[in-house]
Amino acid sequence: MKQLYYDVKKCLGCKSCEIACALAHSVTNELFKALKEEALSLPRKKILHHKGKNYPVSCRHCKDPKCVDACMACALTYDKKAGMVLHDENRCVGCWMCVMVCPYGAIRPNIIKKLPLRCDKCKDKNEPSCVKACPTGAIIWQEEIEVTK
């Protein structure tokens, strides 16, 4: 299964990935039309700046996800086959427990919709929109890297 990886040495902090993510999750994929109709979604990833470096942050789809354990409504589940945390918006009560327990700060609240926002790897596409949008190739979409101890 494929995962997102980041090369922070290549990240310019241009936020192209954030814009592509927002558009990918909007009603329309036309930026100016989405802005005009106030239909632009919030991005599911964000770029953080620290000590002169840029760090793309998005859901890591942990194999032992704290967000799933903390979800009192069982709106979050981990799909081992897909290797990702899935979110059932119909079950979600907007309690933000997932936001609070994520050790990476990768889940953000959408206060208007009362739903958490987290990367879904653009599950309906062959490749996440952020990967295509990154001008430097700092976002990498590849088979999961096995870490041996």
Chimera marker file (.cmm) of the C-alpha trace (Angstrom):
<marker_set name="trace">
<marker id="1" x="0.000" y="0.000" z="0.000" r="1" g="1" b="0" radius="0.5"/>
<marker id="2" x="1.154" y="3.506" z="-0.779" r="1" g="1" b="0" radius="0.5"/>
<marker id="3" x="1.894" y="6.219" z="1.764" r="1" g="1" b="0" radius="0.5"/>
<marker id="4" x="2.811" y="9.893" z="1.669" r="1" g="1" b="0" radius="0.5"/>
<marker id="5" x="6.364" y="10.826" z="2.582" r="1" g="1" b="0" radius="0.5"/>
<marker id="6" x="7.980" y="14.245" z="2.756" r="1" g="1" b="0" radius="0.5"/>
<marker id="7" x="11.453" y="15.496" z="1.918" r="1" g="1" b="0" radius="0.5"/>
<marker id="8" x="11.694" y="18.603" z="4.112" r="1" g="1" b="0" radius="0.5"/>
<marker id="9" x="14.927" y="19.630" z="2.394" r="1" g="1" b="0" radius="0.5"/>
<marker id="10" x="12.928" y="20.202" z="-0.806" r="1" g="1" b="0" radius="0.5"/>
<marker id="11" x="9.875" y="21.917" z="0.719" r="1" g="1" b="0" radius="0.5"/>
<marker id="12" x="9.701" y="25.627" z="-0.183" r="1" g="1" b="0" radius="0.5"/>
<marker id="13" x="6.694" y="26.327" z="2.018" r="1" g="1" b="0" radius="0.5"/>
<marker id="14" x="4.795" y="27.563" z="-1.049" r="1" g="1" b="0" radius="0.5"/>
<marker id="15" x="1.554" y="25.937" z="0.163" r="1" g="1" b="0" radius="0.5"/>
<marker id="16" x="0.711" y="24.590" z="-3.298" r="1" g="1" b="0" radius="0.5"/>
<marker id="17" x="-0.136" y="21.309" z="-1.583" r="1" g="1" b="0" radius="0.5"/>
<marker id="18" x="-2.581" y="23.059" z="0.765" r="1" g="1" b="0" radius="0.5"/>
<marker id="19" x="-4.353" y="24.756" z="-2.147" r="1" g="1" b="0" radius="0.5"/>
<marker id="20" x="-4.510" y="21.515" z="-4.156" r="1" g="1" b="0" radius="0.5"/>
<marker id="21" x="-5.863" y="19.681" z="-1.111" r="1" g="1" b="0" radius="0.5"/>
<marker id="22" x="-8.539" y="22.310" z="-0.501" r="1" g="1" b="0" radius="0.5"/>
<marker id="23" x="-9.600" y="22.205" z="-4.156" r="1" g="1" b="0" radius="0.5"/>
<marker id="24" x="-9.644" y="18.399" z="-4.229" r="1" g="1" b="0" radius="0.5"/>
<marker id="25" x="-12.129" y="18.394" z="-1.359" r="1" g="1" b="0" radius="0.5"/>
<marker id="26" x="-14.272" y="21.291" z="-2.631" r="1" g="1" b="0" radius="0.5"/>
<marker id="27" x="-17.485" y="21.107" z="-4.588" r="1" g="1" b="0" radius="0.5"/>
<marker id="28" x="-15.658" y="22.428" z="-7.645" r="1" g="1" b="0" radius="0.5"/>
<marker id="29" x="-12.001" y="22.060" z="-8.568" r="1" g="1" b="0" radius="0.5"/>
<marker id="30" x="-11.828" y="25.560" z="-10.033" r="1" g="1" b="0" radius="0.5"/>
<marker id="31" x="-10.129" y="27.867" z="-7.537" r="1" g="1" b="0" radius="0.5"/>
<marker id="32" x="-11.808" y="31.159" z="-8.408" r="1" g="1" b="0" radius="0.5"/>
<marker id="33" x="-15.230" y="29.581" z="-8.748" r="1" g="1" b="0" radius="0.5"/>
<marker id="34" x="-14.828" y="27.886" z="-5.355" r="1" g="1" b="0" radius="0.5"/>
<marker id="35" x="-13.719" y="31.168" z="-3.763" r="1" g="1" b="0" radius="0.5"/>
<marker id="36" x="-16.577" y="33.121" z="-5.371" r="1" g="1" b="0" radius="0.5"/>
<marker id="37" x="-19.186" y="30.599" z="-4.235" r="1" g="1" b="0" radius="0.5"/>
<marker id="38" x="-17.543" y="30.273" z="-0.814" r="1" g="1" b="0" radius="0.5"/>
<marker id="39" x="-17.288" y="26.551" z="-1.539" r="1" g="1" b="0" radius="0.5"/>
<marker id="40" x="-13.543" y="26.173" z="-1.027" r="1" g="1" b="0" radius="0.5"/>
<marker id="41" x="-12.829" y="23.440" z="1.479" r="1" g="1" b="0" radius="0.5"/>
<marker id="42" x="-10.182" y="23.720" z="4.151" r="1" g="1" b="0" radius="0.5"/>
<marker id="43" x="-6.979" y="21.805" z="3.374" r="1" g="1" b="0" radius="0.5"/>
<marker id="44" x="-6.396" y="18.511" z="5.153" r="1" g="1" b="0" radius="0.5"/>
<marker id="45" x="-2.673" y="19.179" z="5.300" r="1" g="1" b="0" radius="0.5"/>
<marker id="46" x="-0.708" y="22.165" z="6.454" r="1" g="1" b="0" radius="0.5"/>
<marker id="47" x="2.810" y="23.503" z="6.181" r="1" g="1" b="0" radius="0.5"/>
<marker id="48" x="4.470" y="24.428" z="9.460" r="1" g="1" b="0" radius="0.5"/>
<marker id="49" x="7.554" y="26.635" z="9.614" r="1" g="1" b="0" radius="0.5"/>
<marker id="50" x="10.184" y="26.126" z="12.307" r="1" g="1" b="0" radius="0.5"/>
<marker id="51" x="13.752" y="27.382" z="12.509" r="1" g="1" b="0" radius="0.5"/>
<marker id="52" x="13.950" y="28.221" z="8.824" r="1" g="1" b="0" radius="0.5"/>
<marker id="53" x="12.560" y="24.890" z="7.608" r="1" g="1" b="0" radius="0.5"/>
<marker id="54" x="9.152" y="23.908" z="6.273" r="1" g="1" b="0" radius="0.5"/>
<marker id="55" x="7.375" y="20.795" z="7.456" r="1" g="1" b="0" radius="0.5"/>
<marker id="56" x="4.337" y="19.401" z="5.639" r="1" g="1" b="0" radius="0.5"/>
<marker id="57" x="1.974" y="17.860" z="8.185" r="1" g="1" b="0" radius="0.5"/>
<marker id="58" x="-0.881" y="15.495" z="7.401" r="1" g="1" b="0" radius="0.5"/>
<marker id="59" x="-2.468" y="12.359" z="8.821" r="1" g="1" b="0" radius="0.5"/>
<marker id="60" x="0.040" y="9.545" z="8.931" r="1" g="1" b="0" radius="0.5"/>
<marker id="61" x="-2.611" y="6.839" z="9.070" r="1" g="1" b="0" radius="0.5"/>
<marker id="62" x="-0.871" y="5.262" z="12.049" r="1" g="1" b="0" radius="0.5"/>
<marker id="63" x="-1.094" y="1.504" z="12.456" r="1" g="1" b="0" radius="0.5"/>
<marker id="64" x="-1.984" y="2.057" z="16.116" r="1" g="1" b="0" radius="0.5"/>
<marker id="65" x="-4.024" y="5.262" z="15.751" r="1" g="1" b="0" radius="0.5"/>
<marker id="66" x="-4.712" y="7.167" z="18.958" r="1" g="1" b="0" radius="0.5"/>
<marker id="67" x="-7.543" y="9.018" z="17.206" r="1" g="1" b="0" radius="0.5"/>
<marker id="68" x="-9.449" y="5.778" z="16.601" r="1" g="1" b="0" radius="0.5"/>
<marker id="69" x="-9.072" y="4.754" z="20.253" r="1" g="1" b="0" radius="0.5"/>
<marker id="70" x="-10.269" y="8.182" z="21.422" r="1" g="1" b="0" radius="0.5"/>
<marker id="71" x="-13.313" y="8.387" z="19.150" r="1" g="1" b="0" radius="0.5"/>
<marker id="72" x="-16.317" y="7.930" z="21.433" r="1" g="1" b="0" radius="0.5"/>
<marker id="73" x="-18.749" y="7.714" z="18.498" r="1" g="1" b="0" radius="0.5"/>
<marker id="74" x="-16.728" y="5.047" z="16.648" r="1" g="1" b="0" radius="0.5"/>
<marker id="75" x="-16.654" y="7.375" z="13.651" r="1" g="1" b="0" radius="0.5"/>
<marker id="76" x="-12.982" y="6.565" z="13.060" r="1" g="1" b="0" radius="0.5"/>
<marker id="77" x="-11.791" y="3.097" z="12.124" r="1" g="1" b="0" radius="0.5"/>
<marker id="78" x="-8.502" y="1.694" z="10.887" r="1" g="1" b="0" radius="0.5"/>
<marker id="79" x="-8.693" y="-0.305" z="7.649" r="1" g="1" b="0" radius="0.5"/>
<marker id="80" x="-5.684" y="-2.630" z="7.666" r="1" g="1" b="0" radius="0.5"/>
<marker id="81" x="-6.111" y="-3.599" z="4.019" r="1" g="1" b="0" radius="0.5"/>
<marker id="82" x="-6.131" y="0.026" z="2.835" r="1" g="1" b="0" radius="0.5"/>
<marker id="83" x="-3.600" y="1.067" z="5.486" r="1" g="1" b="0" radius="0.5"/>
<marker id="84" x="-5.582" y="4.108" z="6.462" r="1" g="1" b="0" radius="0.5"/>
<marker id="85" x="-7.851" y="5.629" z="9.062" r="1" g="1" b="0" radius="0.5"/>
<marker id="86" x="-11.370" y="6.045" z="7.727" r="1" g="1" b="0" radius="0.5"/>
<marker id="87" x="-13.852" y="8.661" z="8.938" r="1" g="1" b="0" radius="0.5"/>
<marker id="88" x="-17.633" y="8.164" z="8.942" r="1" g="1" b="0" radius="0.5"/>
<marker id="89" x="-19.010" y="11.712" z="8.967" r="1" g="1" b="0" radius="0.5"/>
<marker id="90" x="-22.518" y="10.449" z="9.766" r="1" g="1" b="0" radius="0.5"/>
<marker id="91" x="-21.342" y="8.985" z="13.082" r="1" g="1" b="0" radius="0.5"/>
<marker id="92" x="-19.097" y="11.871" z="14.066" r="1" g="1" b="0" radius="0.5"/>
<marker id="93" x="-20.374" y="14.086" z="16.907" r="1" g="1" b="0" radius="0.5"/>
<marker id="94" x="-17.680" y="16.761" z="16.598" r="1" g="1" b="0" radius="0.5"/>
<marker id="95" x="-16.194" y="16.219" z="20.065" r="1" g="1" b="0" radius="0.5"/>
<marker id="96" x="-12.624" y="16.892" z="18.815" r="1" g="1" b="0" radius="0.5"/>
<marker id="97" x="-11.097" y="14.057" z="20.855" r="1" g="1" b="0" radius="0.5"/>
<marker id="98" x="-9.249" y="12.926" z="17.721" r="1" g="1" b="0" radius="0.5"/>
<marker id="99" x="-7.837" y="16.433" z="17.321" r="1" g="1" b="0" radius="0.5"/>
<marker id="100" x="-6.645" y="16.462" z="20.922" r="1" g="1" b="0" radius="0.5"/>
<marker id="101" x="-4.942" y="13.053" z="20.928" r="1" g="1" b="0" radius="0.5"/>
<marker id="102" x="-3.179" y="13.132" z="17.549" r="1" g="1" b="0" radius="0.5"/>
<marker id="103" x="0.526" y="13.128" z="18.444" r="1" g="1" b="0" radius="0.5"/>
<marker id="104" x="1.374" y="14.857" z="15.144" r="1" g="1" b="0" radius="0.5"/>
<marker id="105" x="-1.183" y="17.650" z="15.216" r="1" g="1" b="0" radius="0.5"/>
<marker id="106" x="-2.382" y="16.400" z="11.850" r="1" g="1" b="0" radius="0.5"/>
<marker id="107" x="-6.126" y="16.619" z="12.486" r="1" g="1" b="0" radius="0.5"/>
<marker id="108" x="-7.754" y="20.024" z="12.424" r="1" g="1" b="0" radius="0.5"/>
<marker id="109" x="-11.294" y="21.005" z="13.364" r="1" g="1" b="0" radius="0.5"/>
<marker id="110" x="-13.708" y="22.380" z="10.820" r="1" g="1" b="0" radius="0.5"/>
<marker id="111" x="-15.688" y="24.482" z="13.263" r="1" g="1" b="0" radius="0.5"/>
<marker id="112" x="-18.381" y="25.368" z="10.723" r="1" g="1" b="0" radius="0.5"/>
<marker id="113" x="-19.222" y="21.756" z="9.821" r="1" g="1" b="0" radius="0.5"/>
<marker id="114" x="-18.279" y="20.433" z="13.274" r="1" g="1" b="0" radius="0.5"/>
<marker id="115" x="-16.142" y="17.728" z="11.687" r="1" g="1" b="0" radius="0.5"/>
<marker id="116" x="-12.456" y="16.895" z="11.969" r="1" g="1" b="0" radius="0.5"/>
<marker id="117" x="-10.369" y="17.322" z="8.826" r="1" g="1" b="0" radius="0.5"/>
<marker id="118" x="-7.582" y="14.856" z="8.124" r="1" g="1" b="0" radius="0.5"/>
<marker id="119" x="-5.835" y="13.573" z="5.043" r="1" g="1" b="0" radius="0.5"/>
<marker id="120" x="-7.723" y="10.819" z="3.249" r="1" g="1" b="0" radius="0.5"/>
<marker id="121" x="-4.943" y="10.299" z="0.680" r="1" g="1" b="0" radius="0.5"/>
<marker id="122" x="-7.457" y="11.461" z="-1.961" r="1" g="1" b="0" radius="0.5"/>
<marker id="123" x="-8.842" y="7.947" z="-1.757" r="1" g="1" b="0" radius="0.5"/>
<marker id="124" x="-10.958" y="8.359" z="-4.903" r="1" g="1" b="0" radius="0.5"/>
<marker id="125" x="-7.920" y="9.189" z="-7.054" r="1" g="1" b="0" radius="0.5"/>
<marker id="126" x="-4.820" y="7.313" z="-8.207" r="1" g="1" b="0" radius="0.5"/>
<marker id="127" x="-2.539" y="9.887" z="-6.598" r="1" g="1" b="0" radius="0.5"/>
<marker id="128" x="-3.161" y="12.534" z="-3.932" r="1" g="1" b="0" radius="0.5"/>
<marker id="129" x="-3.632" y="16.038" z="-5.315" r="1" g="1" b="0" radius="0.5"/>
<marker id="130" x="-0.865" y="17.429" z="-3.122" r="1" g="1" b="0" radius="0.5"/>
<marker id="131" x="1.713" y="15.190" z="-4.821" r="1" g="1" b="0" radius="0.5"/>
<marker id="132" x="0.853" y="16.526" z="-8.265" r="1" g="1" b="0" radius="0.5"/>
<marker id="133" x="0.834" y="20.120" z="-7.022" r="1" g="1" b="0" radius="0.5"/>
<marker id="134" x="4.240" y="20.097" z="-5.324" r="1" g="1" b="0" radius="0.5"/>
<marker id="135" x="6.646" y="21.945" z="-7.647" r="1" g="1" b="0" radius="0.5"/>
<marker id="136" x="9.811" y="20.518" z="-6.060" r="1" g="1" b="0" radius="0.5"/>
<marker id="137" x="8.800" y="16.881" z="-5.531" r="1" g="1" b="0" radius="0.5"/>
<marker id="138" x="8.966" y="17.279" z="-1.746" r="1" g="1" b="0" radius="0.5"/>
<marker id="139" x="5.820" y="15.149" z="-1.387" r="1" g="1" b="0" radius="0.5"/>
<marker id="140" x="6.432" y="11.542" z="-2.323" r="1" g="1" b="0" radius="0.5"/>
<marker id="141" x="3.735" y="8.928" z="-3.021" r="1" g="1" b="0" radius="0.5"/>
<marker id="142" x="5.267" y="5.463" z="-2.841" r="1" g="1" b="0" radius="0.5"/>
<marker id="143" x="4.925" y="2.009" z="-1.378" r="1" g="1" b="0" radius="0.5"/>
<marker id="144" x="5.222" y="1.950" z="2.385" r="1" g="1" b="0" radius="0.5"/>
<marker id="145" x="8.763" y="1.781" z="3.705" r="1" g="1" b="0" radius="0.5"/>
<marker id="146" x="9.290" y="-1.070" z="6.155" r="1" g="1" b="0" radius="0.5"/>
<marker id="147" x="11.180" y="0.048" z="9.232" r="1" g="1" b="0" radius="0.5"/>
<marker id="148" x="13.237" y="-2.664" z="10.882" r="1" g="1" b="0" radius="0.5"/>
<marker id="149" x="14.490" y="-2.435" z="14.427" r="1" g="1" b="0" radius="0.5"/>
<link id1="1" id2="2" r="1" g="1" b="0" radius="0.2"/>
<link id1="2" id2="3" r="1" g="1" b="0" radius="0.2"/>
<link id1="3" id2="4" r="1" g="1" b="0" radius="0.2"/>
<link id1="4" id2="5" r="1" g="1" b="0" radius="0.2"/>
<link id1="5" id2="6" r="1" g="1" b="0" radius="0.2"/>
<link id1="6" id2="7" r="1" g="1" b="0" radius="0.2"/>
<link id1="7" id2="8" r="1" g="1" b="0" radius="0.2"/>
<link id1="8" id2="9" r="1" g="1" b="0" radius="0.2"/>
<link id1="9" id2="10" r="1" g="1" b="0" radius="0.2"/>
<link id1="10" id2="11" r="1" g="1" b="0" radius="0.2"/>
<link id1="11" id2="12" r="1" g="1" b="0" radius="0.2"/>
<link id1="12" id2="13" r="1" g="1" b="0" radius="0.2"/>
<link id1="13" id2="14" r="1" g="1" b="0" radius="0.2"/>
<link id1="14" id2="15" r="1" g="1" b="0" radius="0.2"/>
<link id1="15" id2="16" r="1" g="1" b="0" radius="0.2"/>
<link id1="16" id2="17" r="1" g="1" b="0" radius="0.2"/>
<link id1="17" id2="18" r="1" g="1" b="0" radius="0.2"/>
<link id1="18" id2="19" r="1" g="1" b="0" radius="0.2"/>
<link id1="19" id2="20" r="1" g="1" b="0" radius="0.2"/>
<link id1="20" id2="21" r="1" g="1" b="0" radius="0.2"/>
<link id1="21" id2="22" r="1" g="1" b="0" radius="0.2"/>
<link id1="22" id2="23" r="1" g="1" b="0" radius="0.2"/>
<link id1="23" id2="24" r="1" g="1" b="0" radius="0.2"/>
<link id1="24" id2="25" r="1" g="1" b="0" radius="0.2"/>
<link id1="25" id2="26" r="1" g="1" b="0" radius="0.2"/>
<link id1="26" id2="27" r="1" g="1" b="0" radius="0.2"/>
<link id1="27" id2="28" r="1" g="1" b="0" radius="0.2"/>
<link id1="28" id2="29" r="1" g="1" b="0" radius="0.2"/>
<link id1="29" id2="30" r="1" g="1" b="0" radius="0.2"/>
<link id1="30" id2="31" r="1" g="1" b="0" radius="0.2"/>
<link id1="31" id2="32" r="1" g="1" b="0" radius="0.2"/>
<link id1="32" id2="33" r="1" g="1" b="0" radius="0.2"/>
<link id1="33" id2="34" r="1" g="1" b="0" radius="0.2"/>
<link id1="34" id2="35" r="1" g="1" b="0" radius="0.2"/>
<link id1="35" id2="36" r="1" g="1" b="0" radius="0.2"/>
<link id1="36" id2="37" r="1" g="1" b="0" radius="0.2"/>
<link id1="37" id2="38" r="1" g="1" b="0" radius="0.2"/>
<link id1="38" id2="39" r="1" g="1" b="0" radius="0.2"/>
<link id1="39" id2="40" r="1" g="1" b="0" radius="0.2"/>
<link id1="40" id2="41" r="1" g="1" b="0" radius="0.2"/>
<link id1="41" id2="42" r="1" g="1" b="0" radius="0.2"/>
<link id1="42" id2="43" r="1" g="1" b="0" radius="0.2"/>
<link id1="43" id2="44" r="1" g="1" b="0" radius="0.2"/>
<link id1="44" id2="45" r="1" g="1" b="0" radius="0.2"/>
<link id1="45" id2="46" r="1" g="1" b="0" radius="0.2"/>
<link id1="46" id2="47" r="1" g="1" b="0" radius="0.2"/>
<link id1="47" id2="48" r="1" g="1" b="0" radius="0.2"/>
<link id1="48" id2="49" r="1" g="1" b="0" radius="0.2"/>
<link id1="49" id2="50" r="1" g="1" b="0" radius="0.2"/>
<link id1="50" id2="51" r="1" g="1" b="0" radius="0.2"/>
<link id1="51" id2="52" r="1" g="1" b="0" radius="0.2"/>
<link id1="52" id2="53" r="1" g="1" b="0" radius="0.2"/>
<link id1="53" id2="54" r="1" g="1" b="0" radius="0.2"/>
<link id1="54" id2="55" r="1" g="1" b="0" radius="0.2"/>
<link id1="55" id2="56" r="1" g="1" b="0" radius="0.2"/>
<link id1="56" id2="57" r="1" g="1" b="0" radius="0.2"/>
<link id1="57" id2="58" r="1" g="1" b="0" radius="0.2"/>
<link id1="58" id2="59" r="1" g="1" b="0" radius="0.2"/>
<link id1="59" id2="60" r="1" g="1" b="0" radius="0.2"/>
<link id1="60" id2="61" r="1" g="1" b="0" radius="0.2"/>
<link id1="61" id2="62" r="1" g="1" b="0" radius="0.2"/>
<link id1="62" id2="63" r="1" g="1" b="0" radius="0.2"/>
<link id1="63" id2="64" r="1" g="1" b="0" radius="0.2"/>
<link id1="64" id2="65" r="1" g="1" b="0" radius="0.2"/>
<link id1="65" id2="66" r="1" g="1" b="0" radius="0.2"/>
<link id1="66" id2="67" r="1" g="1" b="0" radius="0.2"/>
<link id1="67" id2="68" r="1" g="1" b="0" radius="0.2"/>
<link id1="68" id2="69" r="1" g="1" b="0" radius="0.2"/>
<link id1="69" id2="70" r="1" g="1" b="0" radius="0.2"/>
<link id1="70" id2="71" r="1" g="1" b="0" radius="0.2"/>
<link id1="71" id2="72" r="1" g="1" b="0" radius="0.2"/>
<link id1="72" id2="73" r="1" g="1" b="0" radius="0.2"/>
<link id1="73" id2="74" r="1" g="1" b="0" radius="0.2"/>
<link id1="74" id2="75" r="1" g="1" b="0" radius="0.2"/>
<link id1="75" id2="76" r="1" g="1" b="0" radius="0.2"/>
<link id1="76" id2="77" r="1" g="1" b="0" radius="0.2"/>
<link id1="77" id2="78" r="1" g="1" b="0" radius="0.2"/>
<link id1="78" id2="79" r="1" g="1" b="0" radius="0.2"/>
<link id1="79" id2="80" r="1" g="1" b="0" radius="0.2"/>
<link id1="80" id2="81" r="1" g="1" b="0" radius="0.2"/>
<link id1="81" id2="82" r="1" g="1" b="0" radius="0.2"/>
<link id1="82" id2="83" r="1" g="1" b="0" radius="0.2"/>
<link id1="83" id2="84" r="1" g="1" b="0" radius="0.2"/>
<link id1="84" id2="85" r="1" g="1" b="0" radius="0.2"/>
<link id1="85" id2="86" r="1" g="1" b="0" radius="0.2"/>
<link id1="86" id2="87" r="1" g="1" b="0" radius="0.2"/>
<link id1="87" id2="88" r="1" g="1" b="0" radius="0.2"/>
<link id1="88" id2="89" r="1" g="1" b="0" radius="0.2"/>
<link id1="89" id2="90" r="1" g="1" b="0" radius="0.2"/>
<link id1="90" id2="91" r="1" g="1" b="0" radius="0.2"/>
<link id1="91" id2="92" r="1" g="1" b="0" radius="0.2"/>
<link id1="92" id2="93" r="1" g="1" b="0" radius="0.2"/>
<link id1="93" id2="94" r="1" g="1" b="0" radius="0.2"/>
<link id1="94" id2="95" r="1" g="1" b="0" radius="0.2"/>
<link id1="95" id2="96" r="1" g="1" b="0" radius="0.2"/>
<link id1="96" id2="97" r="1" g="1" b="0" radius="0.2"/>
<link id1="97" id2="98" r="1" g="1" b="0" radius="0.2"/>
<link id1="98" id2="99" r="1" g="1" b="0" radius="0.2"/>
<link id1="99" id2="100" r="1" g="1" b="0" radius="0.2"/>
<link id1="100" id2="101" r="1" g="1" b="0" radius="0.2"/>
<link id1="101" id2="102" r="1" g="1" b="0" radius="0.2"/>
<link id1="102" id2="103" r="1" g="1" b="0" radius="0.2"/>
<link id1="103" id2="104" r="1" g="1" b="0" radius="0.2"/>
<link id1="104" id2="105" r="1" g="1" b="0" radius="0.2"/>
<link id1="105" id2="106" r="1" g="1" b="0" radius="0.2"/>
<link id1="106" id2="107" r="1" g="1" b="0" radius="0.2"/>
<link id1="107" id2="108" r="1" g="1" b="0" radius="0.2"/>
<link id1="108" id2="109" r="1" g="1" b="0" radius="0.2"/>
<link id1="109" id2="110" r="1" g="1" b="0" radius="0.2"/>
<link id1="110" id2="111" r="1" g="1" b="0" radius="0.2"/>
<link id1="111" id2="112" r="1" g="1" b="0" radius="0.2"/>
<link id1="112" id2="113" r="1" g="1" b="0" radius="0.2"/>
<link id1="113" id2="114" r="1" g="1" b="0" radius="0.2"/>
<link id1="114" id2="115" r="1" g="1" b="0" radius="0.2"/>
<link id1="115" id2="116" r="1" g="1" b="0" radius="0.2"/>
<link id1="116" id2="117" r="1" g="1" b="0" radius="0.2"/>
<link id1="117" id2="118" r="1" g="1" b="0" radius="0.2"/>
<link id1="118" id2="119" r="1" g="1" b="0" radius="0.2"/>
<link id1="119" id2="120" r="1" g="1" b="0" radius="0.2"/>
<link id1="120" id2="121" r="1" g="1" b="0" radius="0.2"/>
<link id1="121" id2="122" r="1" g="1" b="0" radius="0.2"/>
<link id1="122" id2="123" r="1" g="1" b="0" radius="0.2"/>
<link id1="123" id2="124" r="1" g="1" b="0" radius="0.2"/>
<link id1="124" id2="125" r="1" g="1" b="0" radius="0.2"/>
<link id1="125" id2="126" r="1" g="1" b="0" radius="0.2"/>
<link id1="126" id2="127" r="1" g="1" b="0" radius="0.2"/>
<link id1="127" id2="128" r="1" g="1" b="0" radius="0.2"/>
<link id1="128" id2="129" r="1" g="1" b="0" radius="0.2"/>
<link id1="129" id2="130" r="1" g="1" b="0" radius="0.2"/>
<link id1="130" id2="131" r="1" g="1" b="0" radius="0.2"/>
<link id1="131" id2="132" r="1" g="1" b="0" radius="0.2"/>
<link id1="132" id2="133" r="1" g="1" b="0" radius="0.2"/>
<link id1="133" id2="134" r="1" g="1" b="0" radius="0.2"/>
<link id1="134" id2="135" r="1" g="1" b="0" radius="0.2"/>
<link id1="135" id2="136" r="1" g="1" b="0" radius="0.2"/>
<link id1="136" id2="137" r="1" g="1" b="0" radius="0.2"/>
<link id1="137" id2="138" r="1" g="1" b="0" radius="0.2"/>
<link id1="138" id2="139" r="1" g="1" b="0" radius="0.2"/>
<link id1="139" id2="140" r="1" g="1" b="0" radius="0.2"/>
<link id1="140" id2="141" r="1" g="1" b="0" radius="0.2"/>
<link id1="141" id2="142" r="1" g="1" b="0" radius="0.2"/>
<link id1="142" id2="143" r="1" g="1" b="0" radius="0.2"/>
<link id1="143" id2="144" r="1" g="1" b="0" radius="0.2"/>
<link id1="144" id2="145" r="1" g="1" b="0" radius="0.2"/>
<link id1="145" id2="146" r="1" g="1" b="0" radius="0.2"/>
<link id1="146" id2="147" r="1" g="1" b="0" radius="0.2"/>
<link id1="147" id2="148" r="1" g="1" b="0" radius="0.2"/>
<link id1="148" id2="149" r="1" g="1" b="0" radius="0.2"/>
</marker_set>
